[in-house]
Amino acid sequence: MKYGQIFTYTLELDSKEKYIKQFVDPFAETISKAKGLISKVWMANFDTQFASFYLWETKEDMDAFMTTPEIKIVANLPFLKDLKIVAIPVVDEASRITRGI
């Protein structure tokens, strides 16, 4: 069964350039190689709203990723605040209709 994760957070970075340099560049390549990751979408208005959506092949893949050193590093970044993570099973039948999977 596929799983989705929604991360919401605030970042104390004052430009898109800093977001890319300090938050995306150090982690995106490693995240892209995570076992079972179908996709990750990065979302930001660069003011108050930041989020990420992950789609995983299985709950086990998602859980394994959550124990990686990279996640611990990200969770402890001094400019990342108010991190909330929700993990929910994907409804495959409905998601196929809307091109979600």
Backbone bond lengths (Angstrom), bond angles and torsions (degrees), N, CA, C in turn:
res aa  C-N    CA-C-N  psi(-1)  N-CA   C-N-CA  omega(-1)  CA-C   N-CA-C  phi
1 M - - - 1.446 - - 1.529 109.29 -
2 K 1.318 115.89 132.50 1.461 120.31 178.51 1.529 110.35 -74.80
3 Y 1.326 115.05 153.18 1.470 121.64 178.35 1.518 109.51 -129.18
4 G 1.327 115.15 146.03 1.454 121.74 172.93 1.516 109.18 -113.72
5 Q 1.309 115.91 147.66 1.468 122.23 175.44 1.514 108.08 -128.55
6 I 1.316 115.29 137.01 1.452 121.05 174.58 1.525 107.43 -118.97
7 F 1.320 115.78 119.56 1.465 122.76 175.15 1.527 106.71 -103.80
8 T 1.318 118.06 128.31 1.467 121.16 170.02 1.516 107.59 -122.35
9 Y 1.338 115.85 147.31 1.463 120.31 -174.32 1.520 109.48 -167.88
10 T 1.298 115.58 168.00 1.458 121.18 169.21 1.522 107.66 -115.66
11 L 1.321 114.82 151.70 1.457 120.97 179.16 1.516 108.81 -127.19
12 E 1.289 115.90 135.34 1.460 120.96 175.14 1.526 109.01 -93.49
13 L 1.322 114.16 63.82 1.463 122.80 175.91 1.521 106.02 -127.38
14 D 1.314 117.08 131.80 1.457 119.39 -169.21 1.528 115.76 -98.97
15 S 1.339 117.66 15.63 1.459 118.94 176.87 1.527 110.12 -160.41
16 K 1.334 114.70 159.09 1.461 120.21 176.23 1.524 109.97 -62.39
17 E 1.317 116.85 -36.54 1.461 120.95 -179.51 1.530 111.38 -62.03
18 K 1.331 117.04 -43.41 1.469 120.08 177.58 1.526 110.80 -66.56
19 Y 1.315 117.14 -38.41 1.476 122.09 176.44 1.526 109.66 -57.08
20 I 1.318 116.32 -49.56 1.470 119.77 -179.73 1.525 110.47 -64.27
21 K 1.322 117.36 -48.50 1.468 121.51 -174.51 1.527 112.84 -68.66
22 Q 1.341 118.06 -41.25 1.463 120.72 -172.68 1.531 114.30 -98.97
23 F 1.334 117.27 -18.07 1.456 119.13 -174.84 1.529 112.97 -119.14
24 V 1.330 117.13 -40.10 1.461 119.78 -178.46 1.528 111.39 -86.13
25 D 1.326 117.14 -56.50 1.467 120.72 -174.44 1.528 114.16 -54.45
26 P 1.333 120.14 -42.13 1.463 118.28 -177.50 1.539 114.81 -70.48
27 F 1.348 117.60 -16.35 1.465 118.78 -171.02 1.524 115.11 -125.92
28 A 1.306 119.50 -22.94 1.466 121.71 -171.00 1.526 113.21 -59.46
29 E 1.317 117.37 -44.89 1.474 119.94 -178.09 1.530 111.12 -63.26
30 T 1.320 116.80 -44.48 1.466 120.48 178.96 1.525 110.76 -63.72
31 I 1.322 117.32 -44.33 1.465 121.19 178.82 1.523 109.96 -60.56
32 S 1.320 117.35 -40.28 1.469 120.62 -177.66 1.525 112.72 -61.77
33 K 1.322 117.02 -20.92 1.462 121.39 -178.89 1.528 113.31 -97.11
34 A 1.335 117.89 3.63 1.468 120.49 -178.46 1.521 110.68 -63.73
35 K 1.317 115.57 133.49 1.462 121.48 179.47 1.530 109.64 -59.68
36 G 1.317 115.50 128.56 1.459 121.20 175.13 1.520 115.31 84.60
37 L 1.330 118.21 -2.20 1.463 119.87 178.93 1.523 109.27 -75.43
38 I 1.324 116.14 121.50 1.462 121.36 175.66 1.520 109.20 -85.27
39 S 1.335 116.20 -45.86 1.460 119.56 177.88 1.519 110.70 -163.08
40 K 1.324 114.20 158.33 1.459 122.33 170.49 1.515 106.74 -133.87
41 V 1.324 115.73 131.12 1.456 121.72 177.16 1.521 107.50 -112.73
42 W 1.331 116.44 127.17 1.466 123.59 178.18 1.529 107.55 -96.54
43 M 1.324 117.96 129.74 1.462 121.12 -178.07 1.524 109.57 -130.05
44 A 1.343 116.50 139.12 1.464 119.78 -179.58 1.514 110.29 -163.98
45 N 1.347 115.24 143.26 1.461 119.16 167.84 1.530 109.56 -106.21
46 F 1.328 116.88 0.83 1.468 125.42 176.80 1.518 112.88 61.70
47 D 1.322 115.27 23.62 1.456 120.84 175.63 1.523 108.35 -128.76
48 T 1.311 116.82 -77.22 1.462 120.10 -177.25 1.516 113.41 -122.61
49 Q 1.326 118.50 -14.03 1.456 120.30 -174.56 1.524 111.67 -114.07
50 F 1.322 114.51 121.74 1.458 121.89 174.70 1.524 107.03 -136.79
51 A 1.321 116.07 140.37 1.456 119.85 179.39 1.528 109.18 -159.08
52 S 1.312 114.25 163.12 1.458 121.89 173.18 1.515 107.50 -139.70
53 F 1.334 115.12 144.53 1.458 120.17 174.86 1.515 107.76 -122.67
54 Y 1.320 115.87 125.55 1.462 122.97 178.06 1.523 108.52 -111.42
55 L 1.328 116.73 141.43 1.458 122.80 172.35 1.522 107.66 -121.39
56 W 1.331 115.52 123.52 1.473 122.47 -174.53 1.517 111.14 -114.81
57 E 1.326 115.93 148.61 1.470 121.81 174.64 1.529 111.23 -63.64
58 T 1.344 116.53 -42.07 1.469 120.45 -177.51 1.523 110.60 -144.40
59 K 1.313 115.09 161.58 1.466 121.11 174.77 1.525 110.00 -63.54
60 E 1.310 117.16 -36.27 1.464 121.26 -179.87 1.529 110.95 -63.01
61 D 1.336 116.97 -41.92 1.469 120.11 176.58 1.524 110.66 -62.27
62 M 1.331 116.40 -43.92 1.463 121.24 178.94 1.528 110.46 -61.60
63 D 1.319 116.24 -47.65 1.467 120.21 -179.33 1.524 111.74 -61.99
64 A 1.334 117.21 -39.68 1.466 120.80 178.48 1.524 110.60 -63.53
65 F 1.315 117.12 -42.15 1.458 120.94 178.12 1.523 111.08 -61.05
66 M 1.315 117.03 -38.36 1.466 121.01 -177.21 1.529 112.56 -67.83
67 T 1.328 118.23 -13.03 1.463 121.23 178.36 1.530 112.62 -101.29
68 T 1.333 117.36 5.43 1.467 120.06 -177.74 1.523 111.62 -75.90
69 P 1.326 116.68 155.22 1.467 120.23 177.28 1.531 112.72 -58.51
70 E 1.331 117.58 -33.87 1.469 120.72 -178.86 1.523 111.45 -61.38
71 I 1.313 117.19 -40.01 1.469 120.16 179.67 1.528 110.09 -65.20
72 K 1.317 116.52 -39.53 1.467 119.25 177.79 1.532 110.75 -64.23
73 I 1.322 116.68 -39.83 1.468 120.52 178.24 1.526 110.06 -63.70
74 V 1.330 116.64 -48.45 1.467 120.41 -179.48 1.522 110.48 -60.20
75 A 1.308 117.51 -45.93 1.474 121.13 -177.81 1.523 112.50 -61.11
76 N 1.333 117.30 -23.76 1.462 121.24 -178.31 1.529 113.92 -104.14
77 L 1.323 117.55 10.80 1.462 119.27 177.42 1.528 109.10 -63.04
78 P 1.326 118.03 133.08 1.465 119.92 -174.97 1.529 113.86 -65.98
79 F 1.323 118.01 -21.85 1.463 120.49 -178.81 1.531 113.18 -95.67
80 L 1.340 117.99 -1.26 1.458 121.84 177.65 1.524 109.15 -95.56
81 K 1.329 116.62 127.44 1.465 122.12 -176.86 1.527 110.18 -131.61
82 D 1.318 115.15 156.62 1.473 122.47 170.96 1.525 113.82 55.98
83 L 1.314 117.32 40.28 1.466 121.15 -179.77 1.525 110.46 -69.14
84 K 1.329 114.84 127.48 1.465 121.95 174.26 1.524 107.46 -130.10
85 I 1.336 115.38 136.64 1.463 120.46 -178.05 1.526 108.35 -128.62
86 V 1.324 115.61 129.80 1.459 122.01 175.86 1.522 107.25 -122.93
87 A 1.318 117.10 132.12 1.463 122.38 176.67 1.523 108.43 -119.51
88 I 1.345 115.66 130.11 1.459 120.88 -174.33 1.531 108.71 -140.04
89 P 1.349 117.82 137.20 1.457 119.50 174.75 1.531 110.93 -61.92
90 V 1.324 115.63 145.81 1.460 122.38 178.72 1.526 108.96 -87.09
91 V 1.316 116.63 138.52 1.464 122.30 173.65 1.531 106.02 -90.26
92 D 1.343 115.45 96.54 1.462 121.01 -173.16 1.522 112.98 -56.90
93 E 1.325 117.33 -46.63 1.461 120.68 -174.63 1.533 111.53 -59.09
94 A 1.316 117.08 -45.34 1.460 120.93 179.88 1.526 111.13 -71.58
95 S 1.322 116.72 -39.85 1.460 120.87 -177.01 1.529 112.38 -66.45
96 R 1.327 117.27 -32.02 1.475 119.93 177.07 1.530 110.91 -63.22
97 I 1.320 116.56 -38.32 1.462 120.86 -178.71 1.523 110.48 -62.69
98 T 1.311 117.58 -38.62 1.471 121.53 -175.92 1.527 113.12 -99.53
99 R 1.311 117.51 16.59 1.464 124.24 179.22 1.524 113.18 60.78
100 G 1.331 116.94 29.35 1.451 121.26 176.94 1.523 112.09 -75.99
101 I 1.314 116.26 -24.98 1.467 121.89 175.62 1.516 109.50 -142.16
